[in-house]
């Protein structure tokens, strides 16, 4: 009988120790969000800055669709710092991809000097602009800086 009481006492003390350790871990988690905000983030130009907490007055943070695409392709995520969105890592400069009216990706060729591209269709212009992208001259055609078909 004494042996059973000893095991019971050991079990109670063991549980008490675990509860105390869990409380300490929870206290450490409270500081995690503060530490996350101390990381460097990167803008669309590749400049590094320290992330400040999101401002409460911001209705919608400013976001660059090109940075969002490059950040995602590089395996990073976007985070709000102040009133703007930044990339958690520095995405490598990649070959600039642009899209035609059907959503097909193409590498952007340098604009040709002696060529004036034919006007882009109104539906293509609207689809590109409505998604927050812009039309660019690549080679001798108008292409969208993001996928207008998505």
C-alpha positions, 0 to 999 in steps of 0.5 A, spaced: 500 500 500 505 504 501 508 503 494 501 505 491 501 512 495 509 513 493 507 512 485 501 517 486 505 522 490 510 522 484 505 522 479 502 528 482 509 532 483 510 530 475 504 533 473 505 539 477 512 540 474 509 539 467 504 545 468 509 549 471 513 548 464 507 549 460 506 556 463 513 558 462 512 556 455 506 560 454 510 566 457 515 566 452 510 565 446 507 572 448 514 575 446 514 571 440 510 577 436 515 582 438 521 578 436 517 577 429 517 584 428 524 585 429 526 582 422 528 585 416 523 585 410 525 587 403 521 592 399 520 592 391 527 595 390 530 590 394 532 595 400 532 592 407 528 595 413 526 593 420 519 591 420 514 596 424 508 594 427 502 595 423 498 601 424 491 601 426 489 607 422 491 603 415 484 601 411 488 597 406 496 596 406 499 598 400 502 592 396 506 591 389 503 586 385 510 584 382 513 584 389 508 579 391 509 575 385 517 575 386 516 574 393 511 568 393 516 564 387 522 565 391 518 561 397 517 567 402 511 570 405 508 577 405 508 581 411 504 588 413 509 593 416 506 600 418 501 601 412 505 597 407 506 590 405 513 587 405 517 581 403 520 576 409 526 575 404 530 578 399 527 575 392 532 574 387 532 578 381 528 574 376 527 574 368 521 579 368 515 575 366 509 579 363 503 576 360 498 576 354 491 577 354 490 569 354 494 569 361 500 566 357 507 568 361 512 571 356 519 574 358 519 581 357 524 583 351 527 590 350 522 595 347 524 595 339 526 602 337 523 602 330 517 599 332 510 602 335 506 596 338 499 596 335 494 598 340 492 593 346 484 591 346 480 595 351 478 588 354 485 586 355 487 593 358 481 593 363 483 586 365 490 588 366 488 595 370 483 591 374 487 586 377 492 592 379 497 591 374 500 595 368 501 595 361 508 595 358 511 595 351 515 588 350 519 587 344 513 590 339 507 588 343 503 590 349 503 585 355 501 586 362 505 586 368 501 580 372 496 575 369 490 578 367 486 571 367 487 569 374 
